[in-house]
């Protein structure tokens, strides 16, 4: 499970290798919002060339929506790139949107669907469960905020929770958070990441390498959390009844196993 994803504009090929060396778990070459219309053909070719030699599982591509003049051409290069196994698809509003993209890519390519509108949020579970090749959900919070008239991060609380629930209900991995736009505000980024982790998110996308350490540190369980998770699992494994008391006086029952295992999974993944 990756914790950090770094977006790189497709029209800045000089940054691709730097991004790969940045420490990000995954580099996302962006052909969509980060690239002006006149530069999109060149960005697509830049992505094609670099992704040909990218390490499998270490790179993703965000394409343009099929509703745009560039989406179909973006998807044409996907089948040429054996290292590319996940494609980020923006502005998905229905399972029909997902099906339209799936028809254009190979059977071994998964879609990471970006939900960026009120309609997409309402249809989140239908999208998540539409096909086994749907590999994940995430919010596009800038577009969603504009669609809903949200002016503060608190206004995204329900939509964030909705995405977490939809992903879980469909058997998908926990979603990663959308980018934090204030590059210089690392304290604000840390606060936002903590809130996201409390809601069930498991990592975050970044728009600058300087954000990666804060994201990783915030989503990586502390030594205390890891110790508590191990203690809970050990206590339940050795319990004579379904409920047991931990040394600190807390009650523990099997309903708490899932969260404890998730903490241990996050801790393991953060060190791989």
Backbone as CSV, one residue per row, in Angstrom:
resi,resn,N_x,N_y,N_z,CA_x,CA_y,CA_z,C_x,C_y,C_z
1,UNK,0.846,-1.194,0.000,0.000,0.000,0.000,0.884,1.247,0.000
2,UNK,0.823,2.035,-1.070,1.621,3.252,-1.162,1.005,4.357,-0.306
3,UNK,1.871,5.171,0.301,1.407,6.283,1.118,1.542,7.620,0.411
4,UNK,2.505,7.752,-0.496,2.773,9.042,-1.134,2.758,8.920,-2.653
5,UNK,2.075,9.863,-3.282,1.958,9.935,-4.737,2.342,11.354,-5.157
6,UNK,3.259,11.477,-6.090,3.730,12.799,-6.513,3.308,13.070,-7.944
7,UNK,2.491,14.112,-8.123,2.073,14.543,-9.453,3.197,15.335,-10.129
8,UNK,3.396,15.076,-11.416,4.365,15.820,-12.214,3.691,16.197,-13.531
9,UNK,3.716,17.482,-13.910,3.087,17.879,-15.176,3.742,17.182,-16.359
10,UNK,2.923,16.703,-17.267,3.445,15.989,-18.422,4.258,16.847,-19.366
11,UNK,4.114,18.155,-19.280,4.901,19.029,-20.145,6.191,19.486,-19.476
12,UNK,6.565,18.832,-18.357,7.843,19.118,-17.700,8.667,17.835,-17.600
13,UNK,9.106,17.306,-18.738,9.868,16.047,-18.705,11.175,16.158,-17.932
14,UNK,11.668,17.392,-17.758,12.890,17.585,-16.982,12.705,17.208,-15.509
15,UNK,11.452,17.096,-15.077,11.167,16.765,-13.683,10.865,15.284,-13.462
16,UNK,10.706,14.508,-14.514,10.278,13.117,-14.359,11.279,12.306,-13.536
17,UNK,12.542,12.338,-13.930,13.549,11.556,-13.214,13.739,12.074,-11.790
18,UNK,13.666,13.379,-11.620,13.779,13.948,-10.273,12.646,13.443,-9.383
19,UNK,11.453,13.364,-9.953,10.314,12.858,-9.185,10.537,11.403,-8.782
20,UNK,11.097,10.616,-9.700,11.352,9.209,-9.403,12.377,9.041,-8.285
21,UNK,13.249,10.039,-8.123,14.267,9.981,-7.069,13.841,10.723,-5.799
22,UNK,12.623,11.242,-5.770,12.184,12.113,-4.677,11.843,11.369,-3.388
23,UNK,11.661,10.069,-3.486,11.195,9.294,-2.342,9.715,9.004,-2.370
24,UNK,8.992,9.532,-3.345,7.569,9.216,-3.495,7.396,7.734,-3.807
25,UNK,6.372,7.136,-3.245,6.098,5.733,-3.553,5.706,5.552,-5.013
26,UNK,4.937,6.515,-5.535,4.454,6.445,-6.913,4.547,7.830,-7.542
27,UNK,5.017,7.888,-8.775,5.026,9.123,-9.560,3.834,9.099,-10.505
28,UNK,3.067,10.183,-10.518,1.890,10.285,-11.384,2.164,11.337,-12.447
29,UNK,2.322,10.906,-13.684,2.494,11.852,-14.779,1.112,12.390,-15.146
30,UNK,0.970,13.705,-15.094,-0.332,14.343,-15.246,-0.474,14.948,-16.639
31,UNK,-1.460,14.470,-17.384,-1.788,15.038,-18.689,-2.995,15.961,-18.621
32,UNK,-3.599,16.080,-17.433,-4.869,16.801,-17.339,-4.695,18.234,-16.874
33,UNK,-5.109,18.541,-15.639,-5.214,19.932,-15.203,-3.891,20.680,-15.195
34,UNK,-2.791,19.986,-14.991,-1.498,20.664,-14.885,-0.928,21.079,-16.240
35,UNK,-1.590,20.703,-17.330,-1.047,20.945,-18.672,-2.013,21.808,-19.478
36,UNK,-1.513,22.918,-20.006,-2.331,23.792,-20.855,-2.710,23.066,-22.144
37,UNK,-3.838,23.457,-22.721,-4.359,22.760,-23.902,-3.335,22.680,-25.028
38,UNK,-2.616,23.749,-25.272,-1.682,23.758,-26.404,-0.484,22.837,-26.187
39,UNK,-0.253,22.441,-24.935,0.887,21.579,-24.640,0.502,20.107,-24.464
40,UNK,-0.766,19.783,-24.575,-1.190,18.415,-24.274,-0.621,17.359,-25.229
41,UNK,-0.550,17.605,-26.537,0.068,16.582,-27.402,1.530,16.306,-27.043
42,UNK,2.289,17.370,-26.752,3.690,17.168,-26.377,3.793,16.450,-25.035
43,UNK,2.908,16.797,-24.093,2.918,16.134,-22.790,2.630,14.646,-22.938
44,UNK,1.714,14.307,-23.808,1.385,12.888,-24.040,2.607,12.133,-24.565
45,UNK,3.325,12.746,-25.491,4.506,12.092,-26.036,5.611,11.987,-24.989
46,UNK,5.768,13.012,-24.172,6.740,12.940,-23.074,6.428,11.762,-22.153
47,UNK,5.154,11.625,-21.812,4.738,10.535,-20.930,4.995,9.185,-21.584
48,UNK,4.681,9.080,-22.852,4.902,7.816,-23.566,6.372,7.400,-23.498
49,UNK,7.249,8.332,-23.772,8.671,8.006,-23.802,9.191,7.617,-22.417
50,UNK,8.812,8.368,-21.388,9.365,8.099,-20.055,8.776,6.836,-19.439
51,UNK,7.485,6.626,-19.647,6.820,5.483,-19.032,7.234,4.157,-19.664
52,UNK,7.829,4.202,-20.833,8.303,2.964,-21.458,9.356,2.262,-20.610
53,UNK,10.114,3.024,-19.861,11.193,2.436,-19.066,10.955,2.568,-17.567
54,UNK,9.776,3.012,-17.163,9.481,3.172,-15.739,9.369,1.806,-15.064
55,UNK,9.697,1.782,-13.785,9.589,0.538,-13.022,8.120,0.186,-12.823
56,UNK,7.728,-1.059,-13.042,6.329,-1.462,-12.843,5.862,-1.170,-11.418
57,UNK,4.677,-0.590,-11.332,4.101,-0.275,-10.035,4.569,1.035,-9.437
58,UNK,5.532,1.691,-10.062,6.080,2.935,-9.521,5.617,4.176,-10.268
59,UNK,4.777,3.994,-11.268,4.318,5.141,-12.057,2.865,4.948,-12.467
60,UNK,2.141,6.054,-12.469,0.768,6.073,-12.948,0.611,7.241,-13.919
61,UNK,-0.485,7.237,-14.654,-0.772,8.284,-15.618,-2.157,8.832,-15.366
62,UNK,-2.260,10.159,-15.220,-3.592,10.761,-15.173,-3.899,11.288,-16.565
63,UNK,-4.925,10.728,-17.171,-5.329,11.101,-18.524,-6.388,12.190,-18.454
64,UNK,-6.731,12.712,-19.606,-7.853,13.631,-19.702,-9.158,12.848,-19.844
65,UNK,-10.228,13.453,-19.438,-11.547,12.828,-19.560,-11.872,12.551,-21.017
66,UNK,-12.633,11.465,-21.247,-13.080,11.173,-22.611,-14.035,12.236,-23.140
67,UNK,-14.532,13.109,-22.271,-15.394,14.199,-22.733,-14.597,15.339,-23.376
68,UNK,-13.285,15.291,-23.258,-12.424,16.326,-23.810,-11.875,15.886,-25.167
69,UNK,-11.274,16.790,-25.918,-10.684,16.406,-27.212,-9.439,15.540,-27.078
70,UNK,-8.889,15.391,-25.853,-7.598,14.708,-25.689,-7.707,13.333,-25.048
71,UNK,-8.839,13.007,-24.448,-8.933,11.785,-23.663,-8.683,10.518,-24.456
72,UNK,-9.285,10.395,-25.629,-9.132,9.175,-26.423,-7.680,8.964,-26.835
73,UNK,-7.012,10.041,-27.233,-5.602,9.931,-27.631,-4.731,9.556,-26.434
74,UNK,-5.057,10.080,-25.257,-4.302,9.700,-24.054,-4.396,8.205,-23.805
75,UNK,-5.587,7.655,-23.956,-5.787,6.231,-23.670,-5.113,5.335,-24.709
76,UNK,-4.892,5.852,-25.901,-4.250,5.043,-26.938,-2.836,4.626,-26.560
77,UNK,-2.157,5.446,-25.760,-0.771,5.106,-25.437,-0.683,4.092,-24.294
78,UNK,-1.789,3.872,-23.584,-1.740,3.009,-22.402,-1.345,1.581,-22.776
79,UNK,-1.885,1.068,-23.871,-1.606,-0.315,-24.260,-0.155,-0.505,-24.707
80,UNK,0.566,0.591,-24.965,1.958,0.491,-25.385,2.923,0.436,-24.206
81,UNK,2.406,0.579,-22.994,3.265,0.798,-21.836,3.117,-0.345,-20.833
82,UNK,3.970,-1.361,-20.907,3.819,-2.520,-20.028,3.997,-2.200,-18.553
83,UNK,4.724,-1.128,-18.230,4.917,-0.785,-16.810,3.708,-0.081,-16.216
84,UNK,2.812,0.384,-17.060,1.667,1.176,-16.602,0.484,0.256,-16.329
85,UNK,0.181,0.059,-15.063,-0.891,-0.843,-14.681,-2.070,-0.111,-14.058
86,UNK,-1.895,1.163,-13.720,-2.978,1.952,-13.138,-3.082,3.278,-13.874
87,UNK,-4.289,3.599,-14.299,-4.563,4.858,-14.981,-5.549,5.655,-14.138
88,UNK,-5.214,6.893,-13.866,-6.114,7.779,-13.127,-7.035,8.493,-14.119
89,UNK,-8.326,8.332,-13.882,-9.325,8.871,-14.805,-10.108,9.983,-14.096
90,UNK,-10.042,11.205,-14.580,-10.708,12.315,-13.893,-12.188,12.412,-14.236
91,UNK,-12.894,13.111,-13.353,-14.276,13.515,-13.605,-15.199,12.342,-13.928
92,UNK,-15.021,11.240,-13.205,-15.909,10.091,-13.363,-17.185,10.366,-12.578
93,UNK,-18.322,10.302,-13.255,-19.604,10.610,-12.619,-20.556,9.419,-12.570
94,UNK,-20.236,8.353,-13.285,-21.136,7.200,-13.331,-20.347,5.963,-13.729
95,UNK,-20.964,4.799,-13.534,-20.295,3.576,-13.964,-20.172,3.531,-15.486
96,UNK,-21.073,4.218,-16.190,-20.960,4.274,-17.646,-19.683,4.993,-18.073
97,UNK,-19.306,6.040,-17.313,-18.039,6.716,-17.592,-16.875,5.742,-17.447
98,UNK,-16.916,4.933,-16.401,-15.847,3.955,-16.186,-15.824,2.913,-17.301
99,UNK,-16.995,2.405,-17.693,-17.058,1.411,-18.764,-16.472,1.959,-20.063
100,UNK,-16.735,3.226,-20.360,-16.238,3.823,-21.603,-14.715,3.814,-21.645
101,UNK,-14.086,4.045,-20.490,-12.623,4.008,-20.433,-12.121,2.575,-20.487
102,UNK,-12.773,1.670,-19.767,-12.331,0.282,-19.743,-12.325,-0.344,-21.131
103,UNK,-13.215,0.101,-21.997,-13.251,-0.418,-23.369,-12.000,-0.045,-24.154
104,UNK,-11.304,0.998,-23.700,-10.166,1.506,-24.458,-8.820,0.990,-23.959
105,UNK,-8.812,0.290,-22.820,-7.538,-0.158,-22.245,-7.533,-1.681,-22.122
106,UNK,-6.366,-2.244,-21.872,-6.243,-3.692,-21.777,-6.865,-4.250,-20.513
107,UNK,-7.068,-5.563,-20.526,-7.709,-6.214,-19.386,-6.853,-6.192,-18.128
108,UNK,-5.547,-5.959,-18.275,-4.670,-5.960,-17.112,-4.408,-4.562,-16.561
109,UNK,-5.145,-3.575,-17.041,-5.008,-2.196,-16.560,-6.163,-1.881,-15.623
110,UNK,-5.842,-1.307,-14.472,-6.860,-0.892,-13.518,-7.102,0.610,-13.611
111,UNK,-8.326,1.002,-13.297,-8.682,2.421,-13.276,-8.742,2.917,-11.845
112,UNK,-8.169,4.076,-11.624,-8.294,4.798,-10.365,-9.216,5.974,-10.670
113,UNK,-10.461,5.872,-10.227,-11.493,6.830,-10.627,-11.496,8.047,-9.709
114,UNK,-11.381,9.223,-10.292,-11.388,10.470,-9.540,-12.796,11.054,-9.562
115,UNK,-13.346,11.262,-8.387,-14.705,11.765,-8.222,-14.617,13.270,-7.963
116,UNK,-15.214,14.070,-8.849,-14.980,15.515,-8.792,-16.256,16.341,-8.897
117,UNK,-17.403,15.708,-8.711,-18.668,16.438,-8.815,-19.673,15.844,-7.844
118,UNK,-20.745,16.595,-7.616,-21.810,16.105,-6.740,-22.393,14.802,-7.278
119,UNK,-22.596,14.713,-8.574,-23.152,13.494,-9.158,-22.205,12.317,-8.956
120,UNK,-20.912,12.551,-9.102,-19.951,11.485,-8.882,-19.970,10.983,-7.445
121,UNK,-20.084,11.908,-6.490,-20.153,11.502,-5.077,-21.398,10.657,-4.836
122,UNK,-22.541,11.075,-5.376,-23.774,10.316,-5.196,-23.672,8.912,-5.794
123,UNK,-22.882,8.760,-6.865,-22.760,7.473,-7.546,-21.499,6.711,-7.153
124,UNK,-20.870,7.095,-6.048,-19.552,6.563,-5.702,-19.529,5.040,-5.608
125,UNK,-20.508,4.439,-4.943,-20.484,2.981,-4.803,-20.724,2.294,-6.144
126,UNK,-21.641,2.800,-6.961,-21.868,2.214,-8.280,-20.589,2.235,-9.114
127,UNK,-19.841,3.328,-9.021,-18.574,3.428,-9.753,-17.569,2.428,-9.201
128,UNK,-17.445,2.402,-7.880,-16.444,1.548,-7.241,-16.687,0.073,-7.521
129,UNK,-17.930,-0.325,-7.650,-18.284,-1.740,-7.814,-18.630,-2.097,-9.253
130,UNK,-18.364,-1.211,-10.193,-18.797,-1.420,-11.575,-18.087,-2.575,-12.263
131,UNK,-16.815,-2.807,-11.925,-16.023,-3.793,-12.666,-14.812,-4.167,-11.820
132,UNK,-14.328,-5.418,-11.924,-13.139,-5.801,-11.152,-11.894,-4.985,-11.490
133,UNK,-11.917,-4.325,-12.643,-10.753,-3.525,-13.027,-10.785,-2.115,-12.439
134,UNK,-11.800,-1.799,-11.659,-11.773,-0.552,-10.894,-10.882,-0.802,-9.684
135,UNK,-9.746,-0.125,-9.621,-8.772,-0.398,-8.580,-8.796,0.562,-7.411
136,UNK,-9.512,1.683,-7.544,-9.532,2.637,-6.443,-10.365,3.858,-6.753
137,UNK,-10.701,4.583,-5.695,-11.423,5.853,-5.789,-10.595,6.948,-5.135
138,UNK,-10.824,8.170,-5.549,-10.268,9.332,-4.859,-11.126,10.536,-5.227
139,UNK,-11.033,11.562,-4.412,-11.714,12.813,-4.718,-10.788,13.746,-5.480
140,UNK,-11.364,14.507,-6.378,-10.710,15.681,-6.945,-11.303,16.877,-6.231
141,UNK,-10.662,17.315,-5.155,-11.315,18.228,-4.226,-11.441,19.648,-4.761
142,UNK,-10.548,20.081,-5.627,-10.663,21.431,-6.173,-11.915,21.553,-7.042
143,UNK,-12.100,20.588,-7.946,-13.291,20.608,-8.800,-14.560,20.411,-7.991
144,UNK,-14.502,19.503,-7.017,-15.686,19.238,-6.202,-16.067,20.470,-5.386
145,UNK,-15.089,21.138,-4.812,-15.374,22.346,-4.039,-16.021,23.407,-4.920
146,UNK,-15.530,23.534,-6.142,-16.119,24.503,-7.071,-17.550,24.123,-7.427
147,UNK,-17.779,22.826,-7.641,-19.112,22.360,-8.004,-20.116,22.617,-6.889
148,UNK,-19.669,22.452,-5.645,-20.577,22.567,-4.497,-20.558,23.940,-3.836
149,UNK,-19.644,24.799,-4.234,-19.534,26.099,-3.584,-18.886,26.028,-2.217
150,UNK,-18.041,25.030,-1.985,-17.364,24.860,-0.700,-16.181,25.809,-0.618
151,UNK,-16.065,26.526,0.500,-14.983,27.487,0.665,-14.031,27.128,1.797
152,UNK,-14.291,26.025,2.482,-13.456,25.612,3.606,-13.349,24.096,3.609
153,UNK,-12.206,23.580,4.076,-11.978,22.135,4.072,-13.046,21.373,4.848
154,UNK,-13.623,21.986,5.864,-14.666,21.312,6.640,-15.859,20.929,5.775
155,UNK,-16.084,21.688,4.720,-17.206,21.390,3.845,-17.042,20.106,3.056
156,UNK,-15.836,19.555,3.043,-15.570,18.311,2.317,-15.745,17.066,3.172
157,UNK,-16.076,17.270,4.452,-16.105,16.145,5.392,-17.020,15.026,4.921
158,UNK,-18.247,15.359,4.528,-19.188,14.303,4.142,-18.722,13.590,2.878
159,UNK,-18.255,14.348,1.885,-17.811,13.727,0.637,-16.613,12.817,0.889
160,UNK,-15.694,13.244,1.748,-14.545,12.401,2.070,-14.997,11.090,2.708
161,UNK,-15.892,11.195,3.667,-16.386,9.982,4.318,-17.133,9.093,3.336
162,UNK,-17.864,9.695,2.436,-18.617,8.930,1.434,-17.681,8.097,0.561
163,UNK,-16.559,8.677,0.171,-15.611,7.969,-0.680,-14.971,6.807,0.081
164,UNK,-14.633,7.042,1.342,-14.047,5.978,2.160,-15.022,4.810,2.298
165,UNK,-16.281,5.134,2.580,-17.291,4.090,2.761,-17.539,3.345,1.454
166,UNK,-17.648,4.080,0.343,-17.912,3.441,-0.950,-16.785,2.498,-1.332
167,UNK,-15.541,2.927,-1.127,-14.404,2.075,-1.457,-14.414,0.806,-0.615
168,UNK,-14.654,0.961,0.669,-14.680,-0.203,1.552,-15.819,-1.145,1.184
169,UNK,-16.990,-0.603,0.915,-18.141,-1.440,0.587,-17.925,-2.223,-0.702
170,UNK,-17.129,-1.660,-1.605,-16.853,-2.336,-2.874,-15.629,-3.236,-2.801
171,UNK,-14.990,-3.313,-1.633,-13.827,-4.160,-1.481,-12.553,-3.583,-2.053
172,UNK,-12.513,-2.256,-2.211,-11.323,-1.593,-2.733,-10.408,-1.156,-1.596
173,UNK,-9.141,-0.859,-1.904,-8.244,-0.339,-0.867,-8.742,1.008,-0.345
174,UNK,-8.343,1.390,0.864,-8.706,2.716,1.361,-8.198,3.788,0.406
175,UNK,-8.961,4.840,0.176,-8.530,5.877,-0.769,-7.411,6.734,-0.217
176,UNK,-6.702,7.393,-1.117,-5.709,8.389,-0.738,-6.344,9.767,-0.875
177,UNK,-5.836,10.714,-0.102,-6.398,12.059,-0.114,-5.970,12.822,-1.364
178,UNK,-6.784,13.801,-1.705,-6.462,14.721,-2.786,-5.298,15.619,-2.368
179,UNK,-4.735,16.340,-3.325,-3.571,17.181,-3.046,-3.930,18.335,-2.113
180,UNK,-2.935,18.788,-1.371,-3.054,19.974,-0.522,-2.394,21.112,-1.287
181,UNK,-3.141,22.165,-1.655,-2.635,23.139,-2.624,-1.635,24.147,-2.087
182,UNK,-1.497,24.261,-0.759,-0.629,25.292,-0.179,0.751,24.687,0.085
183,UNK,1.624,24.786,-0.904,2.902,24.074,-0.868,3.744,24.478,0.336
184,UNK,3.730,25.741,0.710,4.573,26.208,1.790,4.024,25.977,3.185
185,UNK,2.804,25.515,3.300,2.148,25.360,4.605,2.197,23.902,5.043
186,UNK,3.339,23.474,5.550,3.491,22.081,5.953,2.732,21.775,7.233
187,UNK,2.582,22.763,8.108,1.782,22.542,9.315,0.322,22.310,8.954
188,UNK,-0.188,23.108,8.024,-1.559,22.905,7.564,-1.727,21.569,6.871
189,UNK,-0.727,21.182,6.112,-0.758,19.871,5.451,-0.829,18.754,6.485
190,UNK,-0.013,18.854,7.533,-0.018,17.812,8.567,-1.369,17.733,9.259
191,UNK,-1.962,18.897,9.574,-3.287,18.891,10.214,-4.320,18.246,9.305
192,UNK,-4.286,18.594,8.036,-5.246,18.037,7.084,-5.058,16.531,6.932
193,UNK,-3.799,16.083,6.900,-3.536,14.648,6.786,-4.033,13.894,8.013
194,UNK,-3.844,14.477,9.188,-4.326,13.815,10.404,-5.841,13.648,10.360
195,UNK,-6.526,14.678,9.891,-7.986,14.585,9.784,-8.367,13.505,8.769
196,UNK,-7.653,13.446,7.685,-7.943,12.433,6.684,-7.694,11.027,7.188
197,UNK,-6.606,10.858,7.917,-6.325,9.528,8.466,-7.413,9.111,9.444
198,UNK,-7.910,10.062,10.238,-8.995,9.755,11.176,-10.258,9.314,10.445
199,UNK,-10.448,9.794,9.210,-11.624,9.421,8.429,-11.457,8.088,7.703
200,UNK,-10.233,7.578,7.634,-10.018,6.290,6.980,-9.171,6.339,5.722
201,UNK,-8.617,7.495,5.368,-7.706,7.573,4.225,-6.363,6.956,4.601
202,UNK,-5.610,6.517,3.582,-4.382,5.778,3.868,-3.135,6.427,3.287
203,UNK,-3.242,7.610,2.716,-2.094,8.277,2.118,-2.562,9.527,1.410
204,UNK,-1.656,10.154,0.647,-2.052,11.413,0.015,-1.210,11.672,-1.233
205,UNK,-1.824,12.349,-2.194,-1.103,12.841,-3.357,-0.470,14.185,-3.029
206,UNK,0.648,14.468,-3.688,1.380,15.711,-3.468,1.641,16.395,-4.799
207,UNK,1.849,17.711,-4.724,2.188,18.465,-5.923,3.614,18.996,-5.871
208,UNK,4.327,18.716,-4.761,5.719,19.162,-4.638,6.458,18.165,-3.738
209,UNK,7.719,17.874,-4.068,8.467,16.910,-3.243,8.587,17.325,-1.784
210,UNK,8.535,18.615,-1.496,8.667,19.069,-0.114,7.518,18.600,0.766
211,UNK,6.408,18.169,0.169,5.254,17.709,0.941,5.342,16.229,1.322
212,UNK,6.232,15.494,0.697,6.235,14.039,0.837,6.551,13.586,2.261
213,UNK,7.542,14.184,2.873,7.931,13.752,4.216,6.811,13.962,5.218
214,UNK,6.124,15.106,5.117,5.014,15.382,6.029,3.896,14.366,5.842
215,UNK,3.572,14.054,4.599,2.524,13.075,4.327,2.905,11.714,4.891
216,UNK,4.127,11.279,4.618,4.561,9.958,5.096,4.575,9.911,6.614
217,UNK,5.108,10.951,7.239,5.176,10.961,8.699,3.787,10.912,9.327
218,UNK,2.833,11.616,8.726,1.497,11.698,9.315,0.732,10.394,9.154
219,UNK,0.892,9.743,8.030,0.144,8.509,7.791,0.853,7.265,8.322
220,UNK,2.116,7.377,8.701,2.812,6.239,9.279,2.457,6.119,10.752
221,UNK,1.943,4.992,11.195,1.621,4.822,12.621,2.848,5.027,13.508
222,UNK,2.639,5.599,14.677,3.726,5.797,15.625,4.110,4.462,16.262
223,UNK,5.265,4.459,16.908,5.684,3.248,17.614,4.649,2.861,18.676
224,UNK,4.077,3.863,19.320,3.061,3.594,20.344,1.821,2.948,19.743
225,UNK,1.406,3.440,18.569,0.230,2.862,17.912,0.496,1.420,17.492
226,UNK,1.680,1.174,16.983,2.030,-0.188,16.568,2.051,-1.124,17.768
227,UNK,2.664,-0.666,18.859,2.721,-1.499,20.068,1.322,-1.798,20.599
228,UNK,0.445,-0.771,20.580,-0.917,-0.968,21.074,-1.680,-1.948,20.189
229,UNK,-1.473,-1.865,18.870,-2.154,-2.783,17.954,-1.700,-4.225,18.185
230,UNK,-0.392,-4.401,18.363,0.117,-5.750,18.629,-0.418,-6.285,19.958
231,UNK,-0.456,-5.423,20.955,-0.956,-5.840,22.269,-2.415,-6.266,22.179
232,UNK,-3.212,-5.505,21.431,-4.625,-5.841,21.289,-4.792,-7.197,20.599
233,UNK,-4.070,-7.403,19.499,-4.204,-8.669,18.776,-3.737,-9.848,19.627
234,UNK,-2.640,-9.664,20.352,-2.149,-10.744,21.216,-3.157,-11.064,22.320
235,UNK,-3.746,-10.008,22.890,-4.702,-10.218,23.980,-5.935,-10.965,23.496
236,UNK,-6.429,-10.606,22.323,-7.617,-11.274,21.797,-7.317,-12.707,21.380
237,UNK,-6.114,-12.927,20.874,-5.759,-14.287,20.463,-5.715,-15.224,21.667
238,UNK,-5.304,-14.690,22.815,-5.162,-15.524,24.010,-6.360,-15.434,24.960
239,UNK,-7.368,-14.676,24.558,-8.520,-14.475,25.445,-9.365,-15.747,25.538
240,UNK,-9.867,-16.016,26.728,-10.746,-17.162,26.912,-12.158,-16.858,26.434
241,UNK,-12.521,-15.580,26.408,-13.844,-15.157,25.971,-13.690,-14.144,24.838
242,UNK,-14.795,-13.716,24.266,-14.737,-12.779,23.154,-14.234,-11.409,23.546
243,UNK,-14.413,-11.031,24.801,-14.009,-9.716,25.281,-12.902,-9.892,26.301
244,UNK,-11.912,-8.998,26.240,-10.821,-9.043,27.210,-10.444,-7.624,27.604
245,UNK,-9.743,-7.491,28.702,-9.246,-6.201,29.160,-7.758,-6.104,28.876
246,UNK,-7.358,-4.956,28.308,-5.948,-4.714,28.067,-5.289,-4.203,29.348
247,UNK,-3.956,-4.246,29.430,-3.276,-3.797,30.647,-3.595,-2.370,31.057
248,UNK,-3.942,-1.505,30.081,-4.264,-0.117,30.435,-5.723,0.061,30.840
249,UNK,-6.471,-1.044,30.915,-7.848,-0.963,31.365,-8.885,-0.864,30.270
250,UNK,-8.449,-0.758,29.014,-9.402,-0.684,27.912,-10.002,-2.055,27.618
251,UNK,-11.261,-2.033,27.242,-11.895,-3.257,26.784,-11.518,-3.498,25.331
252,UNK,-11.285,-4.737,24.980,-10.979,-5.109,23.599,-11.878,-6.254,23.191
253,UNK,-12.437,-6.153,21.982,-13.242,-7.253,21.461,-12.934,-7.431,19.979
254,UNK,-13.437,-8.505,19.353,-13.077,-8.793,17.965,-13.414,-7.686,16.985
255,UNK,-14.339,-6.788,17.332,-14.674,-5.693,16.425,-13.493,-4.765,16.193
256,UNK,-12.500,-4.808,17.062,-11.358,-3.903,16.974,-10.198,-4.507,16.191
257,UNK,-10.336,-5.745,15.755,-9.228,-6.432,15.085,-8.873,-5.763,13.758
258,UNK,-9.882,-5.397,12.995,-9.636,-4.840,11.670,-8.772,-3.594,11.714
259,UNK,-9.080,-2.693,12.626,-8.312,-1.458,12.708,-6.889,-1.725,13.178
260,UNK,-6.723,-2.664,14.109,-5.379,-3.007,14.582,-4.537,-3.582,13.445
261,UNK,-5.118,-4.457,12.659,-4.378,-5.034,11.535,-4.026,-3.971,10.503
262,UNK,-4.930,-3.023,10.317,-4.653,-1.958,9.355,-3.473,-1.107,9.808
263,UNK,-3.386,-0.821,11.098,-2.257,-0.060,11.631,-0.956,-0.795,11.357
264,UNK,-0.945,-2.105,11.573,0.263,-2.879,11.331,0.595,-2.922,9.843
265,UNK,-0.420,-2.983,8.983,-0.187,-2.970,7.543,0.430,-1.635,7.107
266,UNK,-0.116,-0.524,7.629,0.426,0.791,7.294,1.865,0.923,7.759
267,UNK,2.140,0.439,8.953,3.501,0.510,9.474,4.467,-0.291,8.601
268,UNK,4.031,-1.473,8.188,4.888,-2.296,7.336,5.129,-1.620,5.993
269,UNK,4.050,-1.110,5.372,4.180,-0.513,4.047,5.015,0.756,4.061
270,UNK,4.997,1.476,5.158,5.747,2.732,5.226,7.248,2.495,5.280
271,UNK,7.658,1.256,5.541,9.085,0.958,5.636,9.554,0.056,4.501
272,UNK,8.704,-0.122,3.498,9.109,-0.946,2.346,9.452,-0.087,1.159
